[in-house]
Amino acid sequence: MPIVSYPAWFEADFGAAGTEPTGSRGTEVWVRLDGAWKHVHLHCSVHTPGVNPGS
């Protein structure tokens, strides 16, 4: 069962109010069922550099 973990950095666009850079951490779980890979779980959490463990 593969587990994939990654940081995601992006910028939210609020139009006239401006943009906000932010980041998160994602974890996905995949399983092979009937010969095909199926994505069975996704978890995302806010990432604050220097605050969250593993930063």
KEMAR-476683 format. One line per 5 residues: their letters; for each residue x, z, y of N, C-alpha, C. Coordinates in pm, whole numbers, padded with zeros to 5 digits. Last residue first. Example, Ala and Ser with C-alpha at 12.3 -4.5 7.8 and 13.67 -1.06 7.14 Angstrom:
REM residues 2
SA = 01285 00708 -00225 01367 00714 -00106 01290 00787 00003  01319 00780 -00569 01230 00780 -00450 01320 00780 -00330
***
This chain:
REM residues 55
SGPNV = 00949 00970 02051 00961 00875 02162 01106 00836 02185  00892 01153 01855 00943 01024 01814 00959 00924 01927  00612 01315 02008 00723 01316 01912 00765 01173 01877  00548 01258 02358 00505 01252 02218 00626 01255 02125  00727 01263 02581 00632 01371 02556 00590 01372 02410
GPTHV = 00890 01043 02611 00947 01173 02640 00854 01289 02614  00617 00830 02686 00760 00845 02658 00812 00982 02699  00317 00861 02547 00381 00899 02671 00529 00920 02643  00063 00683 02401 00206 00715 02393 00258 00743 02532  -00244 00735 02237 -00172 00717 02363 -00027 00760 02344
SCHLH = -00307 00575 01924 -00301 00694 02008 -00218 00663 02132  -00495 00424 01666 -00415 00410 01788 -00418 00541 01864  -00534 00310 01338 -00536 00427 01426 -00446 00398 01545  -00710 00144 01089 -00632 00131 01212 -00646 00260 01291  -00751 00024 00755 -00752 00137 00850 -00664 00104 00970
VHKWA = -00752 -00206 00602 -00850 -00102 00570 -00853 00013 00670  -00719 -00540 00557 -00687 -00437 00655 -00794 -00328 00641  -00617 -00690 00259 -00730 -00642 00340 -00681 -00530 00431  -00487 -00971 00092 -00458 -00852 00172 -00578 -00819 00260  -00604 -01070 -00235 -00594 -01093 -00090 -00565 -00962 -00018
GDLRV = -00648 -01012 -00502 -00549 -01112 -00468 -00533 -01141 -00320  -00833 -00799 -00502 -00872 -00929 -00555 -00778 -01041 -00510  -00654 -00644 -00249 -00775 -00640 -00331 -00812 -00781 -00374  -00404 -00460 -00121 -00427 -00590 -00184 -00545 -00575 -00279  -00425 -00300 00200 -00425 -00295 00054 -00450 -00436 00001
WVETG = -00289 -00143 00492 -00334 -00264 00423 -00331 -00240 00272  -00313 00032 00790 -00300 00044 00645 -00363 -00080 00583  -00142 00081 01097 -00237 00006 01017 -00208 00029 00869  -00103 00239 01402 -00072 00246 01261 -00181 00173 01185  00034 00234 01732 -00065 00192 01634 -00012 00209 01493
RSGTP = 00053 00381 02044 00115 00366 01913 00004 00329 01816  00061 00249 02378 00000 00324 02269 00085 00305 02145  00074 00231 02738 00123 00205 02603 00049 00288 02502  00044 00065 03057 00020 00175 02963 00074 00138 02827  00000 -00019 03398 00077 -00033 03275 00054 00088 03185
ETGAA = -00268 -00137 03567 -00212 -00010 03521 -00133 -00034 03392  -00363 -00312 03868 -00328 -00306 03727 -00267 -00171 03694  -00646 -00332 04099 -00506 -00338 04059 -00487 -00331 03909  -00897 -00359 04199 -00843 -00223 04197 -00697 -00220 04152  -00966 -00623 04157 -00930 -00583 04293 -00868 -00443 04299
GFDAE = -00884 -00595 03819 -00924 -00684 03927 -00875 -00636 04062  -00757 -00437 03637 -00883 -00389 03693 -00926 -00470 03814  -00583 -00482 03351 -00613 -00549 03477 -00751 -00508 03524  -00330 -00306 03182 -00474 -00322 03203 -00497 -00382 03342  -00061 -00409 03001 -00102 -00378 03137 -00252 -00408 03150
FWAPY = 00120 -00266 02720 00037 -00367 02785 00000 -00321 02925  00280 -00205 02419 00288 -00190 02564 00205 -00300 02627  00283 -00035 02125 00216 -00146 02194 00219 -00117 02344  00480 00038 01837 00442 00067 01976 00374 -00056 02035  00370 00079 01492 00433 00003 01600 00393 00058 01737
SVIPM = 00356 00064 01140 00349 00148 01260 00426 00078 01371  00194 -00002 00840 00267 -00061 00952 00247 00028 01075  00205 00030 00500 00165 00099 00622 00254 00047 00734  00101 -00113 00193 00183 -00119 00315 00120 -00041 00431  00085 00000 -00117 00000 00000 00000 00090 00000 00124
***
